[in-house]
Amino acid sequence: MKDTLRQYKNRAAELFSQGNLEGALSEYQSVMESAPDDATSRQRVAELLQMLGRRQESLATYEVLATVWAKRGWVLRALALCKVILQIDPTHERTQQLLATLHAQLLETPSAQVAPPKPLEPRPAPLASPPSLGRTPRIPIFSQLSGSEFLSLIGDLELRVFATGETLVEQGQASSSMFAIVEGSVGLIRHLKSGGQRTVAFMGEGDLFGELALVTDGPSRSSVKALERTVVLELTSDRVAQLIRRTPSVGQMLQTFHRERLLSQTISTHALFRGLSREQKEAMTRDFQLCSVPVGKTLVEQGQPVDALYLLLNGHCQVVLDEDTERASPLPALEEGDVFGEISMLLNVPATVTVRADSRCTLLRLDREACERHLFHQPGLRELLTRLAAERLHRTSRAHFSAPQAGGGGGAPGP
């Protein structure tokens, strides 16, 4: 039976590629007769009927399939098909009813905890609850909307299809949309300064990405590429901005969602935390604080105590040695993924340089007590931090001794 079904599908794909829509439809209908539960083939039948202009037949097939997906818990697939049906017939009453059912289903699904509004000058606050490491947080946005807002939002979603290898989001470029994966999978690819690239995460059906465009004005931190034929629902930032004005909890939820994703990805991939077990990572997330600082904010001041380790998630930081003297020396800037504060934390000495935000920055902060509890007792991790500290000290010392003295001469620094 399986061989026969595969033959039908292969023949259907071949006929479709040749432009023979009627022939492809006949083959897929043969699959449906032999395997009524094959929802994917049923969807191909609906799509082909729509292409052939057989409106009522395609509507009926889409409707059956949307109900099947909803019953199986594949909510996004059901939503996508409801959108297709309403594009064909905007007054389709049973689809409106199904959307109301889907919205109720989403309300029963636990969503990300909404953080309270931040004061004007907040101290960094610990995460209210640790993210689920090893798994990307699921879509929470729909559960924040009323029934009428949900139905209105469905009309603004755009259904898009990407071929294998096609880029959905380009690293370093601004994006104005977020996406929900209906079908297929994508990889998040980070292009490194060395010229190479690294896949930092995989996402599949039900996952959300691109929310960075909705909560910050920074560029995308990774490229997103389709690993197979991938269908997504796209929501533009303009539409989300309208939603946030009417329903502030949507904006709060997106901030929480984005914060948890950044923390989850960083802890899962950064060398600093690779030696920790899953349980240790889960415990450490409770003590991390997320900071968003403006341009010009001093994070570490040379000669002053440092009470935390910082991990730069987004933005650039300026590093200066002897800033308030004539021997002031700029050092290489800190970029995404860099750690600072570890020298003073390890050696228990004042900061050797000044670090200041050179752009709007997002950072993770781990205070001294938490570092002692989670990091410094780990032999391998302490060795890594010691090596990072030694490299930083070497660069600082080299810059210090190469800086020109007052009066234009070079040589050793003054006292």
C-alpha positions in Angstrom: 0.0 0.0 0.0 2.8 2.4 1.0 4.6 1.8 -2.3 1.3 2.4 -4.3 0.7 5.7 -2.4 4.2 6.8 -3.0 3.8 6.1 -6.7 0.6 8.2 -6.8 2.4 11.1 -5.1 5.5 10.9 -7.3 3.3 10.8 -10.4 1.2 13.7 -9.1 4.4 15.8 -8.5 5.7 15.0 -12.0 2.4 15.9 -13.7 2.2 19.1 -11.7 5.8 20.1 -12.7 4.7 19.6 -16.3 1.7 21.9 -15.8 -0.8 19.1 -16.0 -3.1 20.2 -13.1 -6.0 17.9 -14.0 -3.6 14.8 -14.1 -2.0 15.8 -10.8 -5.4 16.3 -9.2 -6.5 12.8 -10.3 -3.4 11.2 -8.8 -3.9 13.0 -5.4 -7.6 12.1 -5.4 -6.5 8.4 -5.8 -4.3 8.9 -2.7 -7.3 10.3 -0.8 -9.5 7.3 -1.8 -6.8 4.9 -0.5 -5.8 6.9 2.5 -8.6 9.2 3.7 -6.5 10.4 6.7 -3.6 11.7 4.5 -4.3 15.4 5.2 -1.3 16.6 3.2 -2.6 15.0 0.0 -6.1 16.4 0.8 -4.5 19.9 1.0 -2.9 19.4 -2.4 -6.3 18.4 -3.8 -7.8 21.6 -2.4 -5.0 23.7 -3.8 -5.3 22.1 -7.3 -9.1 22.6 -7.3 -8.6 26.3 -6.5 -6.0 26.6 -9.3 -8.5 25.0 -11.7 -11.2 27.5 -10.7 -13.4 24.9 -9.1 -14.3 27.3 -6.3 -17.0 25.4 -4.4 -15.2 22.1 -4.5 -12.0 23.7 -3.2 -13.9 25.5 -0.4 -15.5 22.3 0.7 -12.1 20.5 0.7 -10.4 23.3 2.6 -13.2 23.4 5.1 -12.9 19.7 5.9 -9.1 19.9 6.1 -9.2 23.0 8.4 -11.5 21.1 10.8 -9.1 18.0 10.7 -6.1 20.2 11.5 -8.0 21.9 14.4 -9.0 18.6 15.9 -5.5 17.3 15.7 -4.2 20.4 17.5 -2.3 21.9 14.5 -3.8 25.3 15.1 -1.6 27.3 12.8 -2.3 25.0 9.8 -6.0 25.4 10.6 -5.7 29.2 10.8 -3.8 29.3 7.5 -6.6 27.4 5.8 -9.3 29.5 7.4 -7.5 32.5 5.9 -7.4 30.9 2.4 -11.2 30.1 2.7 -12.0 33.7 3.7 -10.0 35.0 0.8 -12.2 32.9 -1.5 -15.4 33.6 0.3 -15.1 36.5 2.9 -18.6 35.7 4.2 -18.1 31.9 4.9 -19.9 31.6 8.2 -18.7 28.1 9.2 -15.1 29.3 8.9 -15.9 32.3 11.1 -17.2 29.9 13.7 -14.2 27.7 13.4 -11.9 30.7 14.0 -13.8 31.5 17.2 -13.2 27.9 18.3 -9.5 28.1 17.5 -9.3 31.3 19.5 -10.9 29.6 22.5 -8.3 26.8 22.0 -5.5 29.3 22.1 -6.8 30.9 25.3 -6.6 27.5 27.0 -2.8 27.3 26.0 -0.4 28.7 28.6 1.3 31.8 27.3 4.4 33.7 28.3 4.0 35.5 31.6 3.4 39.2 31.0 5.9 41.4 32.9 4.5 44.6 34.5 5.3 48.0 32.9 8.8 49.1 33.7 9.5 52.3 35.7 11.4 55.1 33.9 14.7 54.3 35.6 14.6 50.6 36.4 17.2 48.4 37.9 17.6 45.3 35.8 15.0 42.8 36.9 15.5 39.1 37.1 13.4 37.0 34.7 10.1 36.2 36.2 10.5 32.5 35.2 13.2 30.7 33.4 12.8 29.9 29.7 12.6 26.3 28.6 16.1 25.6 27.4 16.5 23.4 24.4 13.2 24.5 22.9 12.1 27.8 21.4 9.1 29.4 23.2 5.9 28.9 21.4 3.6 31.5 20.0 1.8 33.5 22.7 0.4 36.5 20.8 -3.0 35.3 19.8 -4.1 34.5 23.4 -3.7 38.2 24.3 -6.4 39.3 21.9 -10.2 39.5 22.3 -12.3 37.5 19.9 -13.0 40.5 17.6 -9.3 41.5 17.6 -8.3 38.0 16.8 -10.7 37.8 13.8 -9.5 41.2 12.6 -5.8 40.1 12.9 -6.4 37.0 10.8 -7.4 39.2 7.9 -4.1 41.1 8.1 -1.9 38.0 8.1 -0.1 37.2 4.8 0.4 33.6 3.9 3.8 33.1 2.3 5.7 30.1 0.9 9.5 29.8 0.8 11.5 27.2 -1.1 14.3 25.1 0.4 17.4 27.3 0.9 15.5 30.6 0.5 16.3 33.4 3.0 13.4 34.8 5.0 15.5 37.2 7.1 19.0 38.6 6.5 21.4 39.1 9.4 22.4 42.7 9.9 19.4 44.1 8.0 16.3 45.7 9.5 13.1 43.7 9.3 9.6 45.0 9.7 7.7 41.7 10.2 7.5 38.7 12.4 6.6 35.2 11.2 4.8 32.2 12.5 5.8 28.8 10.9 2.7 27.0 9.6 4.5 24.2 7.9 8.2 23.3 7.4 11.3 24.3 9.3 14.0 27.0 9.3 17.6 27.4 10.6 18.9 30.5 12.4 22.4 31.1 11.0 24.9 33.5 12.5 27.6 34.9 10.2 30.8 35.2 12.2 33.4 37.9 12.0 35.9 35.3 10.9 34.0 34.8 7.7 32.4 31.5 8.7 28.9 30.8 9.8 27.2 28.8 12.6 23.7 27.5 12.9 22.5 28.6 16.4 18.9 27.2 16.4 16.3 25.3 14.4 12.6 26.1 14.4 9.6 24.2 13.2 5.9 24.4 13.0 4.3 26.6 15.6 7.4 28.7 16.3 7.6 32.4 16.0 10.6 34.5 14.8 11.3 38.1 13.8 9.8 39.6 17.0 13.1 41.6 17.3 11.7 43.9 14.6 8.7 44.6 16.8 10.4 45.3 20.2 13.7 47.0 19.1 14.9 49.1 16.3 18.1 47.1 15.8 19.0 44.8 12.9 18.4 41.1 12.9 21.0 39.1 14.9 20.8 36.1 12.6 19.8 35.1 9.1 16.8 32.7 8.8 16.8 30.2 5.9 14.2 27.6 4.9 15.5 24.1 5.4 12.6 22.7 3.4 9.5 24.0 1.7 8.2 26.3 4.5 4.9 28.1 4.8 4.6 31.1 7.2 2.1 33.6 8.3 3.6 37.1 8.2 2.5 40.0 10.5 3.9 43.5 9.8 5.2 45.8 12.6 2.6 48.4 11.6 -0.2 46.0 12.3 1.3 45.0 15.6 1.8 48.6 16.6 -2.0 49.1 16.2 -2.6 46.1 18.3 -0.3 47.3 21.1 -2.0 50.7 21.2 -5.3 49.0 21.8 -4.0 46.1 23.9 -0.8 47.1 25.8 -0.5 43.5 27.1 0.5 42.4 23.6 3.6 44.7 23.7 4.5 43.4 27.2 4.1 39.8 26.1 6.4 40.4 23.0 9.0 42.0 25.3 8.9 39.0 27.6 9.0 36.5 24.7 12.0 38.2 23.1 13.8 38.5 26.4 13.4 34.7 27.1 14.5 33.8 23.5 17.7 35.9 23.8 18.5 34.3 27.1 17.7 30.8 26.0 19.8 31.0 22.8 22.8 32.6 24.5 23.0 30.2 27.4 22.5 27.3 25.0 25.3 28.3 22.6 27.9 30.6 24.3 31.2 29.0 25.3 31.0 30.5 28.7 28.1 28.2 29.6 28.8 25.0 27.6 30.2 23.2 30.6 27.0 23.5 32.6 24.4 20.8 32.8 20.9 21.5 31.7 19.8 21.7 35.3 22.6 24.2 36.1 21.6 26.4 33.1 17.9 26.3 34.2 19.0 27.4 37.7 21.2 30.2 36.5 18.5 31.8 34.3 16.7 32.7 37.5 19.5 35.0 38.5 20.2 36.6 35.1 19.1 40.2 34.7 18.3 41.7 31.3 19.5 45.3 30.8 18.6 47.7 28.0 20.9 50.8 28.1 21.0 53.9 26.0 24.0 55.3 24.0 26.6 56.8 26.3 25.7 54.8 29.4 28.8 53.8 31.4 28.7 50.2 32.5 32.2 49.7 34.0 34.4 52.6 35.1 38.2 52.2 35.3 39.5 52.2 38.9 36.0 51.4 40.3 34.8 48.0 41.7 32.8 45.8 39.4 29.9 43.9 40.9 28.7 41.9 38.0 29.7 40.0 34.9 28.1 41.3 31.6 27.3 39.4 28.4 26.6 41.7 25.4 23.6 40.4 23.5 23.0 43.3 21.1 24.8 46.5 20.2 28.4 47.8 20.6 30.4 49.0 23.6 33.4 51.4 23.6 36.4 50.4 25.7 38.8 53.0 26.8 42.0 52.9 28.9 43.0 55.9 31.0 40.0 57.8 29.7 40.4 61.0 31.8 44.1 61.5 31.1 46.2 62.6 28.1 47.1 59.0 27.7 43.6 57.9 26.9 43.7 54.8 24.6 40.7 53.3 22.8 40.7 49.5 22.7 38.9 47.2 20.3 35.1 47.6 20.7 33.0 44.9 22.4 30.4 43.3 20.2 27.6 40.9 20.4 28.6 37.8 22.4 31.5 39.5 24.2 31.9 39.1 28.0 33.3 41.8 30.3 33.6 42.4 34.0 35.2 39.0 34.5 38.7 40.3 35.2 37.7 42.2 38.3 35.3 39.5 39.3 38.0 36.8 39.2 40.9 38.9 40.6 38.8 41.0 43.0 40.5 44.2 41.7 39.0 47.5 40.4 38.2 47.7 36.7 41.2 48.0 34.4 39.2 49.9 31.7 36.1 51.9 31.1 33.2 50.3 29.2 30.5 52.6 27.7 27.6 51.8 25.4 28.4 53.0 21.9 24.9 52.2 20.7 21.7 51.1 22.3 22.7 47.9 24.0 21.0 44.8 25.4 23.0 42.9 28.0 22.7 40.0 30.4 24.0 40.8 33.9 25.0 38.2 36.5 25.9 39.7 39.9 28.9 38.6 42.0 26.9 36.4 44.3 25.3 34.6 41.4 28.6 34.2 39.7 30.1 32.5 42.7 27.1 30.2 43.1 26.8 29.2 39.4 30.2 29.7 37.7 33.3 30.2 39.7 33.1 26.8 41.4 33.1 25.0 38.0 36.7 24.0 37.2 36.5 24.1 33.5 34.5 27.4 33.4 36.8 29.1 35.8 39.8 28.2 33.5 37.9 29.6 30.5 37.2 32.9 32.4 40.9 33.0 33.5 42.0 32.7 29.9 39.6 35.4 28.7 40.8 37.6 31.5 44.4 37.0 30.7 43.8 37.8 27.0 42.0 41.0 27.9 44.7 42.1 30.4 47.3 41.4 27.7 45.5 43.7 25.2 45.0 46.3 27.8 48.7 46.3 28.9 49.9 46.4 25.3 47.7 49.4 24.5 48.8 51.1 27.7 52.5 50.8 27.0 52.1 51.8 23.3 50.1 54.9 24.1 52.0 58.2 23.6 53.0 60.1 26.7 52.0 63.7 27.3 54.2 65.9 25.1 54.2 63.4 22.3 56.8 60.9 23.4 56.3 57.2 23.6 57.5 54.7 26.2 56.4 53.5 29.6 53.4 55.0 31.3 53.7 57.4 34.2 52.7 56.4 37.7 
